[in-house]
Amino acid sequence: MNTTPIRSTTVWLFALLTCWGGQAVASTPTEKVVCTQLPRSQWMSEQQARAAFDAPRYLLVRFKISRGNCHEFYAVEKDGTVVEAYRHPVTGETVRLTRVAPPTSAASQPQAMGLSEAGTDLKPH
């Protein structure tokens, strides 16, 4: 069965966000991003925030509100790059933007590194 780029990108994002606990792209506790203390009644809606973020240009977008009261986006670009963006919920201004390139196909396959799936050396001793 042929795997579509969207499916493999979705798997990559899922692994990044769940298996690694988001640590690869999310802020550490010492790097907490704080956007505002204004009441949510003054914030733009999720729909407005997605439009300001230009969500349709990405293959996959996950939206949430961060602990620092930011609109937080996790998105996947067409080349597989994962984007984490913190945006101010009132102004829509980007407060922080992080990009993580997708793993290269050679580096993600154990055989390309001389390793079997179990991680043992394939070369004779």
C-alpha positions in Angstrom: 0.0 0.0 0.0 1.4 3.4 -0.9 1.7 5.8 2.0 0.7 9.4 1.1 2.9 12.3 2.2 0.1 13.6 4.4 -0.1 10.2 6.3 3.7 10.1 6.8 3.7 13.7 7.9 0.9 13.1 10.3 2.8 10.1 11.8 5.9 12.4 12.2 3.9 15.1 13.9 2.1 12.5 16.2 5.5 11.0 17.2 6.9 14.4 17.8 4.1 15.6 20.0 3.3 12.3 21.9 6.4 10.1 22.0 8.8 12.8 22.8 6.3 14.6 25.0 6.6 17.8 22.9 10.1 18.4 24.3 11.7 18.6 20.9 9.8 21.7 20.0 8.0 22.9 23.1 9.4 25.4 25.5 11.0 24.2 28.7 9.6 25.5 32.0 12.4 28.1 32.2 11.5 29.3 28.7 7.8 29.8 29.4 6.2 32.2 26.8 3.7 34.6 28.3 1.5 36.6 26.0 -1.2 38.4 28.0 -3.2 38.7 31.1 -6.1 40.3 29.3 -9.5 38.5 29.7 -10.4 36.0 27.0 -13.4 38.2 26.1 -10.9 40.5 24.4 -9.1 37.7 22.5 -9.6 36.9 18.9 -11.6 33.7 18.2 -9.9 30.5 17.2 -11.2 31.0 13.7 -9.6 34.5 13.5 -6.4 33.2 15.0 -6.2 30.4 12.4 -6.8 32.9 9.6 -4.0 35.2 11.0 -1.7 32.2 11.2 -2.5 31.2 7.6 -3.5 27.7 8.6 -4.7 26.6 5.1 -1.1 26.8 3.9 -0.1 23.9 6.2 -0.9 20.2 5.8 -1.8 19.8 9.4 -2.5 22.3 12.2 -3.1 21.8 15.9 -4.3 24.8 17.9 -4.4 25.2 21.7 -4.1 27.9 24.3 -0.8 27.7 26.2 -0.3 28.1 29.9 1.1 31.6 29.2 -2.1 32.7 27.5 -0.9 32.5 24.0 -2.5 31.0 20.9 -0.2 28.0 20.3 0.0 26.4 16.9 1.7 23.1 15.9 1.8 22.8 12.2 3.4 20.7 9.5 4.6 22.3 6.3 4.6 20.5 2.9 8.2 19.5 3.2 7.6 17.9 6.6 9.0 20.7 8.7 7.2 21.0 12.1 6.4 24.5 13.2 5.6 25.7 16.7 4.2 29.2 16.9 3.1 31.2 19.9 0.9 34.1 18.9 -0.5 37.0 20.9 -4.3 36.3 21.3 -5.3 39.9 20.9 -2.9 41.3 18.3 -2.1 38.1 16.4 1.6 39.0 16.5 4.0 36.1 16.5 5.7 36.0 19.9 7.9 33.0 19.2 8.4 30.7 16.2 10.3 27.4 16.2 10.9 25.1 13.2 12.1 21.5 13.3 13.2 20.0 10.0 11.9 16.4 9.3 14.3 13.6 9.8 16.3 12.7 6.7 15.3 9.4 5.1 18.9 8.0 5.4 19.2 8.9 9.1 15.8 7.5 10.0 16.4 4.1 8.5 18.7 1.8 10.6 20.0 -0.1 7.6 21.4 3.1 6.1 23.5 3.6 9.3 24.9 0.0 9.3 22.5 -1.2 12.0 19.8 -3.8 12.0 16.4 -3.0 13.4 17.5 -4.4 16.8 20.4 -1.9 16.8 23.1 -4.4 16.3 26.0 -4.0 13.9 25.5 -5.7 10.6 29.2 -5.8 9.7 31.1 -9.1 10.5 33.4 -8.9 13.5 
